């Protein structure tokens, strides 16, 4: 980085070169980035709760751990405090993150988020089971507005938060400084809450439901195998472009609408597949200590859900391991959607991802993990073996030439296709000293009288000219 230029200035300059779609994806990524640790924690907690309250492993498969132990029943109930806070109160975190990113008052964002999940409102999860006439309303005499909460809803929170941001910026510009402390927050928050509950959140809920319905139809419909294969194959390239951040919002919407997501398991499998491609490179380069210093940590981090070191440091470098990982991911994704493997929440990608899978899907996910691990490993090992072997032979020959040159020209003989080849010492004279004025370029004389035949070739910047073979005692030109 250039001295005197801040990191924020560099990021701002980079954003100026992005198109509208790239800016939208970048903004979405920056909104969710601060929330990911909490979401992962919530996913792990829900996964652990699944193991103790939903797996019937005791008394001939009729009871769970919570059924036979009051201690674990208490743990299960206590952990829901955290799980509910993470997922049901997600709009609070989204509104805060948007205001933080846009540089406006973060506390107003928190309050706005709280108004979307207030206990005064009918819980979003209870709406489907409540008759239309029983839904509470605000009655303004001339019209009514449903008192519905937006627990776990993503798009309503984003729309409401950006409305608050632009309202605050608008009132900050037009309000005199002496009264801005009163007017700006009051008008901004009040109008944002009105807009959120009257218009934005109901519309946002519908938009989110449409998106999740389309994705869910793709995962569960007649062409679900095709959908899974395509998604599994292209997810790793999406990581390179940054478009994969959109999947977080879709996953959360699927969880809110259907109680689980079939999309996220395929993401975890893609991580495993890319890690297994690196494992193939570890096997192939097991004698290369320098390469292993990069391969091993990248493989471990990929299996734990962090794919960037593996993708950018190794797989894209050799290209074919990356493609092998994509193929393995597609194969695993096909089985994943065919078996209806579902996750309760977004969790840690890679091998720990099984903790976020619903109990009924854990066995099928384990099979998918095995496929995602085996296919790229086999493909990478087999396909890259020949290419790497050729590179190693070429490298060994170059090292041999250098070594012989340093040792004063001792012969190194190698048999190739029935020909006897030797690297010789001799003398090369300049062009002006060559007697042939028509065909002359350079001339060389061998110092070994027992040479039967030799050939001198020339390499220029942009071409390679093979020389003619010469009998013993003649110079090559």
matplotlib code that plots the C-alpha trace (Angstrom):
import matplotlib.pyplot as plt

x = [0.0, 1.2, 2.5, 0.1, -3.0, -5.4, -7.1, -10.5, -9.4, -8.1, -11.4, -13.3, -11.3, -11.8, -15.5, -15.7, -14.6, -17.5, -20.7, -24.1, -24.5, -21.0, -21.7, -25.0, -23.2, -20.4, -22.9, -24.8, -21.5, -20.5, -24.0, -23.8, -20.1, -20.4, -23.4, -21.8, -20.0, -23.4, -25.2, -22.6, -22.8, -26.6, -26.3, -23.9, -26.3, -29.3, -27.3, -26.3, -29.9, -30.9, -28.6, -30.0, -33.7, -34.4, -32.2, -34.1, -31.1, -32.2, -34.6, -34.9, -35.1, -38.1, -36.5, -34.0, -31.3, -33.6, -36.3, -34.2, -32.2, -33.6, -30.1, -29.9, -33.5, -32.5, -29.5, -31.7, -34.1, -31.3, -29.6, -32.7, -32.3, -29.2, -30.7, -33.8, -31.8, -29.7, -32.3, -35.6, -33.9, -31.9, -33.6, -32.1, -28.6, -29.3, -30.6, -27.6, -25.2, -26.8, -26.6, -23.0, -22.0, -23.7, -22.2, -25.5, -26.7, -26.4, -28.6, -31.5, -30.9, -31.1, -34.4, -35.8, -34.9, -36.5, -39.8, -39.8, -39.6, -41.4, -43.4, -46.4, -46.6, -47.9, -44.8, -44.0, -44.0, -47.5, -49.0, -49.6, -51.6, -53.7, -57.0, -57.2, -59.8, -57.7, -54.6, -54.3, -54.4, -53.7, -57.1, -56.7, -60.4, -60.1, -57.9, -56.1, -52.6, -51.8, -49.6, -47.3, -43.7, -40.9, -38.8, -35.9, -37.0, -34.1, -35.5, -38.0, -35.1, -32.9, -35.6, -36.5, -32.8, -31.9, -35.1, -33.9, -30.4, -31.6, -34.2, -31.5, -29.2, -32.1, -33.1, -29.4, -29.0, -32.1, -32.2, -30.4, -27.6, -29.2, -32.2, -30.7, -30.3, -34.0, -35.5, -33.2, -33.5, -37.2, -38.4, -36.0, -37.0, -40.7, -41.1, -38.9, -41.1, -44.3, -42.9, -41.6, -44.9, -47.3, -45.5, -41.9, -42.0, -45.2, -43.8, -40.4, -42.0, -43.7, -40.5, -38.6, -41.3, -41.3, -37.5, -37.5, -40.5, -38.6, -35.4, -37.4, -39.2, -35.9, -34.5, -37.6, -39.2, -39.0, -35.6, -34.1, -31.2, -30.3, -30.6, -28.3, -25.7, -25.6, -25.5, -22.8, -20.7, -20.9, -20.7, -16.9, -16.6, -19.2, -16.8, -14.2, -16.7, -18.1, -21.7, -21.8, -22.7, -26.2, -26.8, -26.7, -29.9, -31.6, -30.7, -32.1, -35.3, -35.6, -35.2, -37.8, -40.3, -39.7, -38.0, -34.7, -32.6, -31.6, -29.2, -26.7, -25.7, -24.6, -22.4, -20.7, -20.2, -18.5, -16.0, -15.3, -14.8, -12.3, -10.4, -10.2, -8.8, -6.0, -5.6, -5.0, -2.2, -0.8, -0.6, 1.0, 3.5, 4.3, 8.0, 7.9, 8.4, 8.0, 4.6, 3.4, 3.9, 1.0, -1.0, -1.5, -2.8, -5.0, -6.5, -7.3, -8.8, -10.9, -12.3, -13.2, -15.1, -12.5, -12.0, -10.0, -6.5, -7.3, -9.0, -6.7, -3.5, -3.5, -6.5, -6.6, -2.8, -3.0, -6.5, -7.4, -7.7, -10.3, -12.3, -12.0, -13.4, -16.3, -17.1, -17.0, -19.2, -21.7, -21.8, -22.4, -25.0, -27.0, -27.2, -27.9, -31.0, -32.1, -32.2, -33.8, -30.9, -31.8, -30.0, -31.6, -29.4, -26.3, -23.3, -19.6, -18.9, -16.9, -16.8, -18.3, -21.3, -22.9, -23.7, -26.2, -28.0, -31.4, -31.3, -33.2, -30.7, -27.5, -27.0, -27.6, -25.3, -22.6, -22.8, -22.7, -19.6, -17.9, -18.7, -17.5, -14.3, -13.6, -14.4, -12.1, -9.3, -9.4, -9.8, -7.0, -4.6, -5.2, -5.5, -2.6, -0.2, 1.0, 1.4, 3.3, 5.5, 6.5, 7.3, 9.4, 11.4, 12.0, 13.0, 15.4, 17.0, 17.5, 19.1, 21.4, 22.5, 23.4, 25.2, 27.3, 28.1, 29.3, 31.5, 33.4, 31.4, 31.4, 29.2, 25.6, 24.2, 20.5, 18.8, 15.8, 14.0, 17.1, 19.4, 22.5, 22.5, 25.3, 25.8, 29.2, 31.7, 33.2, 33.8, 31.4, 32.9, 31.2, 29.5, 32.3, 34.7, 32.6, 34.0, 30.6, 29.2, 25.8, 24.5, 26.6, 25.1, 27.3, 29.9, 30.9, 33.7, 33.5, 36.4, 35.6, 37.1, 35.0, 31.7, 30.0, 27.4, 26.2, 23.7, 23.6, 20.3, 19.5, 17.0, 16.0, 13.4, 10.5, 11.6, 13.5, 15.7, 16.9, 20.4, 21.7, 23.4, 27.1, 29.6, 32.6, 35.1, 32.9, 31.5, 27.8, 26.4]
y = [0.0, 3.4, 5.4, 8.0, 6.4, 4.9, 1.5, 3.1, 5.4, 2.4, 0.6, 3.6, 4.0, 0.3, 0.6, 3.4, 1.0, -1.5, -1.7, -1.5, -5.2, -5.4, -2.5, -4.2, -7.4, -5.6, -3.7, -6.9, -8.7, -5.8, -5.8, -9.5, -9.8, -8.5, -10.8, -14.0, -14.9, -14.7, -16.6, -19.4, -19.6, -19.8, -22.5, -24.6, -24.2, -25.3, -28.2, -29.3, -29.0, -31.2, -33.9, -33.9, -33.3, -34.9, -38.0, -41.0, -43.1, -44.4, -47.1, -48.9, -45.7, -44.3, -41.5, -38.7, -37.5, -34.8, -37.3, -39.4, -36.6, -33.4, -31.9, -32.1, -30.9, -27.8, -27.3, -27.6, -25.0, -22.6, -22.8, -21.8, -18.4, -17.8, -19.5, -17.4, -14.2, -14.9, -15.8, -14.3, -11.0, -11.0, -7.7, -5.9, -6.9, -6.1, -2.6, -1.9, -3.2, -1.1, 2.1, 1.3, 0.8, 3.9, 6.1, 7.1, 6.8, 3.1, 3.4, 4.5, 1.4, -0.8, 0.8, 0.4, -3.3, -3.7, -2.3, -5.0, -7.8, -6.2, -8.5, -6.3, -7.8, -11.1, -13.3, -14.0, -17.7, -17.6, -15.7, -18.8, -20.5, -17.5, -16.8, -13.5, -12.1, -12.9, -11.0, -7.9, -4.5, -0.8, 0.9, 4.5, 4.9, 5.3, 2.3, -0.5, -1.9, -5.5, -5.8, -8.4, -9.0, -9.7, -12.2, -13.7, -11.7, -10.3, -8.1, -6.2, -5.3, -4.2, -2.0, -0.4, 0.3, 2.0, 4.1, 5.2, 6.0, 8.2, 9.9, 10.8, 12.1, 14.1, 15.8, 16.4, 18.5, 20.6, 21.0, 24.0, 22.8, 24.3, 22.0, 19.0, 16.9, 17.0, 17.1, 14.7, 11.5, 12.1, 12.6, 10.0, 7.2, 8.0, 8.1, 5.0, 3.0, 4.2, 3.3, -0.1, -1.3, 0.3, -0.5, -1.7, -4.7, -6.2, -5.7, -7.0, -10.1, -10.9, -10.4, -12.6, -15.3, -15.2, -15.7, -18.5, -20.1, -20.1, -21.5, -24.1, -25.1, -25.5, -27.7, -29.9, -29.8, -32.2, -30.7, -30.7, -32.9, -30.5, -27.6, -29.3, -30.2, -26.7, -25.0, -27.4, -26.9, -23.1, -22.3, -22.2, -19.8, -17.6, -17.4, -15.9, -13.3, -12.5, -13.4, -16.2, -13.6, -13.5, -17.1, -15.9, -13.9, -16.7, -19.3, -17.1, -16.6, -20.3, -21.0, -18.4, -19.7, -23.5, -24.1, -25.2, -24.7, -27.2, -24.7, -24.4, -28.1, -27.8, -24.9, -26.9, -29.8, -27.4, -26.4, -30.1, -30.7, -27.9, -29.1, -32.6, -31.3, -29.7, -33.1, -34.6, -32.0, -33.0, -36.6, -35.6, -33.2, -35.2, -34.9, -31.2, -29.7, -26.1, -26.9, -28.8, -25.6, -24.1, -27.2, -28.6, -25.4, -24.6, -28.1, -27.9, -24.5, -25.5, -28.5, -26.1, -23.8, -21.2, -21.8, -18.8, -20.1, -23.4, -21.8, -18.8, -20.3, -23.7, -24.8, -21.8, -21.9, -25.4, -24.9, -28.6, -29.2, -26.4, -28.0, -31.4, -29.8, -28.3, -31.7, -33.4, -30.6, -31.1, -34.9, -34.4, -31.7, -34.1, -36.7, -33.9, -32.6, -36.1, -37.1, -33.8, -33.1, -30.1, -27.8, -26.1, -23.1, -21.6, -23.2, -23.7, -24.8, -28.0, -31.0, -29.3, -28.5, -31.8, -30.2, -27.8, -30.6, -31.8, -35.1, -36.9, -35.7, -36.4, -39.9, -38.6, -35.7, -38.0, -39.9, -36.6, -35.6, -38.9, -38.2, -34.6, -35.8, -38.8, -37.6, -34.6, -36.5, -39.3, -37.0, -34.7, -37.5, -39.4, -36.4, -34.4, -37.3, -37.4, -33.6, -33.2, -36.2, -34.4, -31.3, -33.1, -34.8, -31.5, -29.9, -32.8, -32.4, -28.7, -29.3, -31.9, -29.5, -26.8, -29.3, -30.6, -27.1, -26.2, -29.4, -28.5, -30.3, -33.9, -35.9, -36.8, -39.5, -40.3, -42.7, -41.2, -43.0, -45.1, -42.1, -41.5, -37.9, -36.1, -32.5, -31.3, -28.6, -26.7, -23.3, -20.8, -18.0, -14.7, -13.9, -11.7, -14.6, -17.1, -17.7, -18.4, -15.0, -16.3, -18.9, -17.9, -17.2, -18.7, -21.4, -24.0, -26.6, -29.6, -30.6, -34.3, -36.3, -39.4, -37.5, -39.3, -36.7, -33.4, -30.7, -27.0, -25.2, -21.5, -19.9, -16.2, -14.1, -15.1, -18.2, -21.4, -22.6, -26.1, -26.6, -29.2, -32.3, -32.4, -35.2, -35.4, -32.6, -30.1, -26.9, -26.3, -23.1]
z = [0.0, -0.9, 2.1, 3.3, 1.9, 4.4, 4.1, 3.9, 1.0, -0.9, -0.4, -1.5, -4.6, -5.4, -5.0, -7.5, -10.3, -9.5, -11.4, -9.8, -9.2, -7.6, -5.3, -4.2, -3.5, -1.6, 0.5, 1.3, 2.3, 4.5, 6.2, 7.0, 7.8, 11.4, 12.0, 10.8, 14.2, 16.0, 13.3, 13.4, 17.2, 17.0, 14.4, 16.5, 19.5, 17.5, 16.2, 19.7, 20.9, 18.0, 19.3, 22.8, 22.2, 18.8, 18.5, 19.9, 21.0, 24.4, 25.6, 22.3, 20.3, 22.1, 24.2, 23.8, 26.2, 27.4, 28.1, 30.4, 32.1, 33.7, 33.6, 29.9, 29.6, 31.5, 29.3, 26.2, 27.6, 28.6, 25.2, 23.4, 25.1, 22.9, 19.8, 19.9, 20.4, 17.4, 14.9, 16.1, 16.8, 13.6, 12.3, 15.2, 14.1, 10.5, 11.3, 13.5, 10.8, 8.1, 10.1, 11.1, 7.4, 6.3, 9.0, 10.7, 14.3, 15.3, 18.3, 16.1, 14.0, 17.1, 18.2, 14.7, 14.7, 18.1, 16.8, 14.2, 16.8, 19.8, 22.1, 21.5, 18.0, 16.8, 16.4, 12.7, 13.4, 14.7, 11.8, 9.6, 12.4, 13.3, 11.6, 9.7, 12.1, 15.1, 14.1, 16.3, 14.5, 15.1, 14.5, 13.3, 12.7, 8.9, 8.4, 10.3, 10.2, 11.3, 14.4, 13.0, 14.0, 11.6, 13.6, 11.5, 8.4, 6.3, 3.5, 5.7, 8.1, 5.2, 3.6, 6.9, 7.9, 4.6, 4.9, 8.3, 7.0, 4.2, 6.3, 8.9, 6.2, 4.7, 8.0, 8.9, 5.8, 6.2, 9.9, 11.7, 13.9, 17.1, 16.9, 15.0, 18.2, 18.6, 15.1, 13.3, 15.4, 16.2, 12.6, 11.2, 13.6, 13.7, 9.9, 9.5, 11.9, 10.2, 6.8, 8.0, 9.5, 7.1, 3.8, 3.7, 6.0, 4.5, 1.0, 2.1, 3.6, 0.3, -1.6, 0.7, 0.6, -3.2, -3.3, -0.8, -2.6, -5.9, -4.4, -2.4, -5.6, -7.3, -4.5, -4.1, -7.6, -10.5, -11.6, -8.1, -9.2, -12.0, -9.6, -7.1, -9.7, -11.1, -7.7, -6.4, -9.5, -9.6, -5.9, -5.7, -8.7, -6.9, -3.9, -6.2, -7.5, -4.1, -5.2, -2.6, 0.1, -1.3, -0.1, 3.5, 3.0, 1.1, 3.7, 6.5, 4.6, 3.9, 7.6, 8.5, 6.0, 6.1, 9.4, 7.7, 4.6, 2.0, 0.4, 3.1, 3.3, -0.4, 0.6, 3.3, 0.9, -1.6, 1.1, 1.8, -1.9, -2.4, 0.7, -0.7, -3.9, -1.8, 0.0, -3.5, -4.0, -0.6, -1.7, -5.0, -3.6, -0.4, -1.2, -1.7, 1.8, 0.5, -1.1, 2.0, 4.1, 2.1, 1.3, 4.8, 6.6, 3.6, 3.6, 7.3, 7.1, 4.2, 6.0, 8.9, 6.5, 5.4, 1.7, 0.6, 1.3, -0.5, -3.5, -4.1, -2.8, -4.4, -6.4, -8.8, -9.1, -10.7, -12.1, -12.4, -8.6, -8.6, -11.4, -9.6, -6.5, -8.5, -9.9, -6.5, -5.1, -7.9, -7.3, -3.5, -4.1, -6.4, -3.6, -1.1, -2.8, -3.8, -0.2, 1.0, 3.4, 5.5, 7.9, 10.9, 10.5, 9.0, 10.7, 10.3, 6.8, 6.1, 8.3, 11.4, 9.3, 10.3, 13.7, 12.0, 10.1, 11.2, 13.0, 10.3, 7.6, 9.4, 7.9, 4.3, 4.9, 6.1, 2.8, 0.9, 2.9, 1.9, -1.7, -1.5, 0.1, -2.2, -5.7, -5.8, -4.1, -6.6, -9.6, -8.6, -7.7, -10.9, -13.3, -11.9, -11.5, -15.1, -15.4, -12.2, -13.1, -16.3, -14.4, -11.9, -14.7, -16.5, -13.2, -12.4, -15.9, -15.4, -12.0, -13.6, -16.3, -13.8, -11.6, -14.4, -15.6, -12.1, -12.0, -15.1, -17.7, -16.4, -18.7, -17.7, -19.9, -20.3, -22.6, -24.5, -27.3, -28.2, -28.6, -26.5, -25.4, -23.6, -22.4, -23.6, -23.0, -25.9, -27.3, -28.9, -31.1, -32.0, -35.3, -36.6, -36.3, -38.3, -41.8, -43.5, -44.5, -45.8, -43.2, -40.2, -36.9, -34.2, -34.3, -31.7, -31.5, -29.2, -26.9, -26.9, -29.8, -29.1, -30.0, -32.9, -33.7, -32.2, -32.8, -31.9, -31.6, -31.1, -28.8, -29.4, -27.5, -29.7, -31.6, -31.4, -34.3, -34.3, -35.7, -38.2, -36.9, -37.5, -37.7, -35.4, -35.7, -37.5, -36.1, -35.7, -37.2]

ax = plt.figure().add_subplot(projection="3d")
ax.plot(x, y, z, "-o")
ax.set_aspect("equal")
plt.show()
